[in-house]
Amino acid sequence: MDREPDFLRRLREELSDLRIWTDRALVLGFAALAGLAVVALTLLADGAMDWFLAERTQRPWLALLWTPALTAAIVWATRRWCPGAGGSGVPQVCAALDPRVAPDQRARFVSLRLSCAKILVVSGGLLAGLSTGRQGPSVQVAAGVMFAARRWLAPRSGVNERDLLVAGGAVGLAAAFNTPLGGIVFAIEELSRRIEQRSSGLMLAAIVVGGLVAVSAFGNFSYFGRVHVDLLDWWNLLLPGTLVALGCGLAGGLLARLSIAGATGLPDRFSDWRRRYPVRFAAGCGFVVALIGLISQGAAVGGGHHHTRELLAAASAQDHAILTYTGLKFVASWLSAWSGAPGGIFGPALSIGASWGADVAAITGSPHLPALIALGMAGFLAAITQTPITAMIIVMEMTDGHAMVLSLIGCALLASLISRMVSRPLYATLCELLVRELHGRAPPGAPAVPR
């Protein structure tokens, strides 16, 4: 039977080797640098989106030329110089964590060089006016920074490359959403699915440090605004809440399926055009997205947080154009991803879900508009990523109080279940495609730029 630990002996062991503390300080220092990298991406991406919206207000027609031209340029530059910076970023980190990828091949998916390139191309996509987000790319950016710490750590530090990648990805999500608990759950649910006991405390501390850097830079804010939920009438919320979950599951699963189809390629004319002329295809997608931006008066471009904040500030859903924004944002997000331009889906998914919640509130005449918006955000994010616990935690941390915890869990689980009936897991499928491409076993016609 094990004896109780000897406090003084353990303390001497901890203080006897300064290299251990040096390695711990290095991990936490790189976590802070990863948080700063996400802050840089946030500032550059938001500044690019604000510039585009300002120019669109003054010269709306300019987007019909600017968006397709810049989208084509971004796709060309990504394919030419940094193909590893393509896609959303989460599948790339998952691929780097795959046991079939040799340690010397991981730099093809995560590195400091790719992190810098990712910041530039994602910000360029928002400058073009595409419907993309920066949260998914933040995962790859932060993982690349944390991955660089491996060369400075001692072999006996107890921290391996896998730990650094998982912690970096979690830092990226935690800093991007200002949801430290969401980053931790994301690390377990999507990236690692397990955390080594010997290094779990240090990795969790690194996630917290990276998240605190973003809090220090921007304050304790929520990118999509705070969801204020009053006392709920659960009986009257049951029917509209169920409709929100069902709609999110179906639509989120469909968007995931379309994204997978765009990455793997299909035997149709458009997929063939994309394979043969990827830059021209990107320009065509950019043109349609620009048209959607004109129709929606700029609301359906970018991450969608401006429109979500307006919904949360509304007194009721009666002035909300039912299904208009939801449909336009859905199509714009799909085409933006299909174009091959790097960008994330977290932000657009939350925006689409929020709009669908407002749609249901307007259709059913429910007075619980903020609650249905929160349910829609959790449901759609859970449906497209098929990570219901992460989706629930992220939205819960954007919600004042804990009155909606059970309803958020129920909505996220139901939406994720329905999505699994419609589509394969998005990130796992794209990760598998990346690994197959690495080993020369990609399906025929798959695009060269990873999604």
N, C-alpha and C positions, 0 to 999 in steps of 0.2 A: 504493500500500500504506500502510495506517495506521501511523503511528509509535507507539512506546510512549508511554504517558501520562506527562506531566511532573508529578511529584508536587507540587513547589512551586507550579506554576501552578494545578493543580487545588485545592490547599489554599487559595490566595489567592482563587480563585473562590468556594469554599465559604464563606469567612469574610467576603467582601466585602459580602454582602447579608444583613443581620440579619433581614429579613422572612421569608426562607426558613426560618431556624431558629425564628422565631416560629410560623410555620405548622406546622412539625413538632412543636413543643411543644404546640400546640393540638390536633393530632390525637391525640397520646399522652395529653394531659390528658382529652380526651373519651373515649378508650378506657378510661381509669381510671374515669371516671364511669359508663360503660356497665357495667363490671365491678361497680361499687357498686350499680347498679340491679338487676343479676342477684342480687347478695347480698341486697338488700332483698326481691326476689321469693322467694328461697329461704327466708329467715327467716319471712316472712309466710305462705307456702304451707305450709311444714312445721309452723309453729305452728298453723295452721288444721286441718291433718290430725290433729295430735296431740290437739287439743281435741275433734275429732269422735270419735276413737277412745276417748278417755277418757269422754266422755258416752255413747257406745254401750255401753261396758262396764258402766256403772251403770244405764242405762235403754235397753236394746236396742230396745224398741218405739217409742221416740221418733223413731227414724230414719224410720219409716213415715209420719210427719207432717212431720218437719223436712226430709228430703231432697227430696220433691216440692215443698214450699212454697218452699224457698230456690232450687231449680233453676228454678222458674217465675219467681221474682223476678229472678234473674240474667239469664235470657233476655229478659224484658220490659225490664229496664234497659239491656241491651246494644243491643237493637233500637231503643230510644227515644233513647238519648243517645250511644252510641259504637259504631255498627255495624262500623266499621273494626277494633275490638278483638275481633271474633268469630273463631271458628276456632282453629286451632292456632298460627298466627303465621308459619310458614314459607311457605305460599302467598302471604301478604300481602307478605312481603319479595321473593319471586320476582316478584310482580306489579309492585311498585315498580321492579324492575330491568328489566321488559319494555320493549323499545324503542318499543312502541306506546303506552305511557303517557307523556304529556307531563310535563315537569319540574314544572309547577305542579299536576299531579294526584297526584304521589307522596305528598303529605301525607295523602291519603285512606287510605293503607295504612300509613304509618310517620310518626310524629311524637312529640314529647315528650308531648303530651296523650294520644295513644293508648297510649304506654308506661305512663303512670301508670294509665290505665284498665285496661290489660291486667293489671297487677299486682293490682289490686283484684278484677276479675272472675274471674281464674284462682284466686286464693286463696279467693274465695267458692265456686267450684265444689268445691274440696277441703274447705272448711268444710261444704258440703252432703253430702259423702261420695260424690262421683262418682268414677268410675274414670278419672281424667285425670292427666296429668303436667305438669310445669312447664318441661321442657327445650325443647320447641318454642316455647312462648310467650317463653322467654328470648331466642330469636333475634329476635323482633319487638321486644321491649323494648330490647335493646341496639342494634339497628339504628336505632330511633327516636332514641336518645340520640346516636349517632354522626352521624346525619343532620342533627341540629341544629347541628353544627359548620360546616356549609357557609356559613352567613351570616357567619362570622368569618374565613374563609380568603380570601387574596388570589387574584384571577383567575389569576395566574401561578404559583400554588403547585404546580401539577402534580397536585393531588388533586381529582378530580371527585366528583359525587354518587354515581355508581355505585361508586367505590372505597370511599366511606364506608359505603354500605349493605352491601357485601360484607364489609368488615372488621367492621362492627357485628354482622351476623348470625353471623359466625365467633366473635367475642368472646362472644356469648350462649351458643353451644354449648360453647365451651371453658370458660367459667366455670361453666356449669350442671353439666357432667360432670367438671370438673377434668381435662380432656384437651386440652391446647393443640394437640397434633398433630392430634387429631380435628377441632378447629375449623378448622385450616388446610385439611385435606383436604376438609371439608364445604364450605368457601368455594369450592374449585375444582370439586368434583364436582357440587354441587347448585345453588349460588347463581350463581357467575360462569362456571364452565367455562373461564375464562382470567383471568389477572391481568396488568394493564398493567406492562411492564417498568420504566417510569420511576418508578412508585410502589410496586412490589411490596415492596421492602425496608421502606418506612415502614409499609405495611399489615400486613406480617407482624409487625413490631415492635409495632404497635397490638394485634394479636391476643394476643401474648405478655403485654403490659402488662395487658390486661383479664383474662386468665387468672390472672395473678399476684395481682390484687386478690382474687379468690376464694380463692386459696391462702392469702393473708395472713389472710383472715377465718376460714376453716374449717380450715386446715392441709392437708397433702397427703393428702386422704382420697378414698375412692371411695364415691359415693352408694349403690351397690348392694353394697358390700363388696368385699374383695379375693379373687380367685380363685386359690387356691394349687394348682398342678398339679405332681404328682410325676412321676417317670419314667414315660413312657407306653409301653404295649405297642401299637404302631401296628396290628399285624395284628388284635388283638382289638378295637381301637377302630374298625376300618373299617366293619363292618356297623352297629353302633349309631350311628356318626357319620353314615353315609349316611341312616339312618332319620330322624335329627334334621333333616338338611338337607331331605329330601323333605317331612316334615311341616311344617317351618317355611315352605317355599316355598308349599305348598298353603294352609295356614291364613293365612299373612301376605297372600298374594294375595287370598284370600277377604275378609279384613278390609278391605283396601284397596278392593276392588270394592264392598263394602257401604257404605263411607264415601263413595265417589264417587256411588253410587246415591242415598244420602241427600242429598247436596249438589245433584245435578242434578234430583232428583225423578222419580218413576215413576208410571205410571197405575194406582195401586192405592189401596185405601181408606185405608191408614195415611198414605201420602204426601199424599193429598188432605186428610186431617184435619190434618196438619202444616202444610200451606199455608194452610188456613182458620183454624185455631186454634193458632198456634205456641206460645203460653204454656201452654195446656191440654195440648198434646202433650208439652211439656217436663216438666210435672208428672207425666204418665203414665209417661214414661221414668224420671223420678226415683223413682217408687214401685217400679217393677220393680227398679231398681238397689238400692234399700233392701232389698227382699226378698232379693236375691242377697247383700247384705252380712250379713243375718241368717243365711242358710244357711251362708255361709262363715265366720261368726263374725268379720266385719270384715276378713278377709284379702284379699278380692277388690275392695276399694275403694282409692282413692288411686293413687299411682304404682306400688305393688306392691313397693317396695324392702324393706319389713319381711319379707315372705314370702320374697323372694329371699335375704336374709341368713340366714334360718332354714334354707333349703335348703343354702346353702354351709356352714353350721355343722354339718349333719347328718353322721353317720359313714357312712351308707348311705342308699339310696333305699327301703328296705323298708317304712319307716313312712309313705311318701308315698302319699296317696290318688290312685291312677292316674287321670288325665284329669279329676278333679273340679275342682281349682283351675283347670286350664288352660281347661276349658270355661266355668266361671263367670266367670273374668276376661275371656275373649274376649267373652262376651255383655255383660257389664257395660261393657266399654270401647266396644263398638259402640253400645250404647244411650246412653252418656254423650255420645258424639260426635253421635249422631243427635238428641239432645235440643236441640241448638243452643247449649248452654252452652260458652263458650270453654275450651279445654284442649288439652294436647298428647298425642301418641301415643307418643313416644319411651319414656317410663317404663313404661307398660303393655306395650309391645311387648317390652322387655327382660325384664319379669316373666313374660309369657306364654312367651317363648322359654326362659327358665330353667326354668320348670315343665315344659315339654315335654321338655327335656333330662333332667330327673329322671324323667319318665314313661318315657322310653326306657330309662334306666338300670334302673328297676324291672322293666320288661317283659323286657329281655334279661338281667338279672342281672349287668350290667357293673359292675366295681369302680371304673370311672373316672367317678364321679359329678361331681366338680368340672369335669372336662374336658368332659363332655357338657352341663353347665349353661352353660359358656362358649360352646360351639358353638351351643346353642340361642339364647342371647342374640344372638350375631352373626347367626345365620341368620334369626331372626324380624325383627330390625331391618332387615336387608338386604332381606328379602322385602317388608315393608310400605312402605319408603321407596324401594326399588330403587336404593340407593346402597351397593353392597357394600363399597367401599373404606373409606368413612366408618364403616360398621358394624364392619368388622374392626378398624380403628384404635381406635375407642372401646372395644371389648371388650379389645383387646390391652393398652391402657393401664390397664385394670382387672385385668390378669392379671400375676402375679409371674413374671418371666422371659420368655423368648422361645421356650419349648419348643413353643408351640401356634401359632406364626405361620402356618405352611403349612396346618395343618388349619383354622384360622380363615378364611384366604383361600379355601380350597376350599369350605368350608361356606357362606360368604357368597355366593360366586359362583354355586354351584349353587342355593341358595335363591332368589336374585334372578332367575336364569334361569327357574326354574319359576314364580315369581310373575308374570313378564312374559307367560307363557302364559295366566294366569288373569285378570289385571287390567291396565289401563292404568296408567302411572306416577301415583301418588297426588298428589304435590305439583304436578307439571306440569299435570295435568288440572284441579286446583282453581285453579291460577294462571290457566289459560286461561279458566275460568268467571268469575273475578273481572274479568279484562280485558274479557270480552264484556259483563258486567254494566255495567262502566264506560262502554262505548260503546253501551249500549242494545241489545245483541244476545244477551242471555241466553236459554237455552232456555226454552220455556213451562213454567211451574210451578216454576221454580227458586226456592229460598228466598231471602229478602232478606238474611239474615245469612250472610256468607261463612264457609265452612268451610275 
